[in-house]
Amino acid sequence: MTGRPGVFVSGLIFSAILASSASAQVVVGRIVDPSVNSGIAGVHVVVLDSAAQERATADTDSLGQFRIQIEEGKYRIAATRLGYKPVTTPHFELARRELVEVEIRLSANALDIEPLVVTARRAITSARLEGYYRRLERNGPFGLGRFITRGQIDSFPASHVSHYLARAGLRVVGDGSDARVYSRGCEMAIFVDGMQLDRGIVNEVVSPMDLEGIEIYRSAIEVPAEFFNRTGCGAIVMWTREGSPGTLSFWKALLLGAVAVGAGFLLMRF
């Protein structure tokens, strides 16, 4: 017998996944025990359609994580494990080429837990952002790198990008135009839309309203190959929003171009 849905979705992210498969929709999630705030291994997860028919299943790994690829539609998720109260979520929509990230809480006691909440829907409209969302699905929030999403930026308004980096645990020295960012005593490389910039201009080129998301790699060993750099340190990779009022201004675009030309000239000298 299933009690009241015991589900909470934290920072739910809906984003397009550019893939050739007709069933490129993905549900990525983690099931946690709220009393100890840790993942629960061995939970049986069942995706039910609007007619309560089973459409896909999975079991959580040692960290309480699961991943299911399924066709678009209207679904609920049922989660069961011996020793925990079984739960079934309310219905949620999964549109074509979307990623849904969920957190589901199971309680060993008969507790009422807040039902599922949809906090954001995201769609990729440009191939420029495809890599960012692919890494977000593969790595965050449970793997290599840390990701700051548009929803998190909206939930914590700040005047400078460096404020979000400080909240993520990086060491920020200075503020405004002279802010520099360090991880493990090493000044981090800075990228905007895949282009490497001077490390000390993290707040100069992009404002928080410009951003779709930020990737943080704290050490060189975590940095994806496409962001390899000569610093030997970690990297901060920022992606600007597609077609928003906060798109880079003309002078910022010129500055980016000048930095790229300068970087190319320096590389030619080596």
N, C-alpha and C positions, 0 to 999 in steps of 0.2 A: 504494500500500500504506500503510495507516494504522498508525502505531506506537501505543504505549501512550497512553491518553488524557492529553493535556497540558493540563489544565484546572484552574483554581482559582477558586472563587466567593468573592468578598470581600463580607462583610456581606450575604449573600443575604437578600432581603426577600420574604416572601410576604404580600400584603395584599389584601383584597377591594376591588374596584372597583365602585361602585354604578352600574350602567348598565343600560339597557333591552335591549341586544343580548344574544342568547342565547350569543354567542361573545365575551364581554367579557373573556376571559383574555388577558393580555399578557406577552410576554417582552421585557424591556429589558436590553440588555447593552453591554459594551465589550470589545474584543479588544485586548490589549496585547502589546508585546514586552518581556519582563521584563529583558532586558539593558540597555535604555535607559529602561524604565518609562514608555513613551509609547504612545498608541493607534496602531493599524495601519489605514490606509485601504485600501479596495478588497478587503477579505476577503469571500469568498463564504460566506454562512451558510445552512445547510440544516437545517430541523427535521425529524427522522425519527420516525415513530411506532414502537410496539412491534414492528411487523412489518417495520421498516426501510424503510417506504414514505415518500417525500418528501411532506411536508404543507404546508410553507411555506418561502420563501427570502427573503433580503435581502442587501444588500451594505453594508459599513460605510462611514460618511462619513469626512470628513477627520480626525475625532477618534477614529476607531475605534469609533464607536457604531452600534447598530442597534436596531430596534424591530419586533416581530412580534406581530400579534394572531391568535389561533388558538383552536380549541375545546379544552375540557378533555380531559385524557388523560395518557398516559405517553409521554414523549419523550426523545430524545437530540438533541444539537446537533453537527453536523459543520461544521468551519471549514477553509477552504483558501485559500491565496494563494501565488502563484509566489514562490519563494525561502524559504518557511517549511515546516516539517514539518507536514503536515495532522494534525488531531486530531478525535476524536469523543468526546464526553462519555459518562459512564455515564447510565443512565436516571434521570429525575426525574419526579415527579408534578406535574401542573398541574391544580389543582382549579377548580371553577366559581367565576368572579368573583375570580380571584387574579392578582396581579402577581408575576412572578419577575424579580429583578434579578441578573444574572450578570456575572462578569468571567472572560474566557477568555484564557489565555496561550499564544501561539504562539512557538516557538523556531526560529531558523534552523539550530540544531544538533540532533543526536539526543540530547536531554536528557530524562530522566524528570522530570516535573512532577507535583506532588501532584494527585490526582483531585478531581473535583467534591465539594464538601462543602455540605450543607444545614445552615445555622446557625439558621434561625428560620422560623416560619410565623405570619402575621398575618392576621386577618380583621376587617373593619370591622363592628361590630354596631350602629352608630348613625350617622345622617345627619350628626351633629355633626362627625364625623371625616372625612367625605367630601372636603371641600375640602383638608384636610391631605394626604391620600393622593393626591388628584388633582395637587396641586402637586409632591409628591414624585416622582410618575411623570414629570411634564412637565419639571420644572426640575432636580431633584437626581438623582444627584450631579454632573451635568455642566453644568448651566445656571445661571440666576440663583438666588441664594440658596444657603445651606448648610443641610443638614438633619442633625440629631442624632436617630437612631432609637432605639427602645426596646432593640434589640439592642446598640447601642453604649453605651447607659446601663448595661445589665446587665454589659457586659464591663469597665467601669471604675467600680466603686463609689465614690461620693463623697457627702459629707454635705450639700453645698449645690449648687444649680443653677448658681451662679456659677462653680464649678470646671469645669464642662463648657464654659461660655462662654469661660473663659480658655484652655482647651485648643483651642478653635476659633479662637483668635487675637485675640479681643476684649480690650480693656484693662479690667480690673476693679479698681476702687478701693475699698478696704475689704473687709470680710468679714462673714459672718453677716448680721444684720438691716440693717446700714448699707451693704451692697455696692451700688455703682452701676457701670453698664456703659457704656463709650464705644467708639465707632468713628470713626476719623479726627477725634478731638478733640471729638466731638459726643455728648452723652448720649442713648442710644437709648430709643425708646418701648418699653413693655412691654405685651404682651397675654397674657391667659390665657383660653382657650376663646373667642377672638374679642372679649373685653372689654378695653378699654384701662385700665391701672392707673397709679398714680403710678410714675414711673421708678425711684425708689430702693427699691422693695420687691420686688426680683427674688427674694430668698430668703425673704420673709415669708409668702407665700401658698401656694407649692407646694414640696414636697420632691421629690428625684429619684425616689423610689418612686411618686409620684403620676403621673409623666409617661408619656405615650405617645410624644411626640416634641417636638422644638423646631425652629422655622424661624428662620433668621438672615438678615436683609437689612442689609448693612453701610452702605448709603447710601439717601437718600430716593428716588433714581431706580430702585432695585431693588424698593422696597416695593410689593406688589400693591395694587390699588385698594381692596380691602376693609379694608386696614390703614392707609389714609391717616391721617395725624395732623398736628397743628399744630407739632410740634417741628422739622420740616425735617430730621430725622436719620433714621438707619436704624431698624429695628424688630426686636424679639425676640418671636416668637409661640410660646407654649407651649400644648400640648394635654394635658389630663389623660386618664388611662386610663379605659376603659369597664368599670364593674362590678368593679374590682379592690379589694383591701383598702386600697390607698393612695388611694382616692377622697377628695376634699377633706373635711376635718372640718367640723363645724358652725360653729365660730368662724371658720374660713377662709371658708366660704360667706357668713357675715354680713359679714366684711370686704370680700369682693368686692362684695356688694350695696351696702355703704356707699360704696365707691369709685365704683361706677356712678352712684349717686344724686348724689354730689358732682360728678362729671364732667358729668352732665346739667345740673345747676344752673349750672355755670360756662359751659357752651355756650349756655344760654338768655340769659346776660347779654351775649353778643357779638352 
